[in-house]
């Protein structure tokens, strides 16, 4: 007398769960990659132990060649104030984040601060400049 099994084993592999896992991983990496905002201009920022964070409206870069960039667009020093004024015109209390290479002399940093102060005086606004640093 032969004993038969009621359920037969299937030797097929179900790919549905594997494809679900791949799509979940794809969505995870897409979301996390948009949260990271890489700096387009490579700078070696000065170190600091302070942890002040602010909402940035405009970002000004000064690279090791002493060139100014406003959100990845190169700006001449003579045009810095008008370009900053145009970028800050929609904000009453805008924040300018200054990302300067640590080898840049202080005078170039002061030029950006002076440009923002002249904009504040001319338009009676209260924009501020924050120097970006990297943690020590």
C-alpha positions, 0 to 999 in steps of 0.5 A: 500500500503506497502512502501519498502526500496530500501536498506536493512541493513546488520547486519554483522560486517566487520572485515577488518578495525579492522584487518588493525588497529591491524597490524598497531599497531603491526608494530608501536610497533615493530619499536619503540621497536627496537629504544630503546637499553636497557642496558643489565647490570644494572647500576646506572649512575652518574648524569650530566647536560651536553648533549654531544652525540657521536657515540659509537663504543665500550661500556665498563661497570663497575658494582658495583662489579668492574667487567669490561664488553665489550659489555656484555662480562666480561673481566678481568682487565689484558686483558682489553687493548688487548680486547679493541685494538681488538674491536677498530682495525677497527676504526681510531678515535673510541669512547669508551663509559664508563658506570660506576656505580656511586659507582665505585671508580675512579681508575677503570675508570682511568684503562679504560682510561689508556688502551685506551691511551696505544692503542693510543700510540701504534697504533698512533690512536685517540680513545677517552673515553666518560663517560656516565651519566644520566640526573639530 
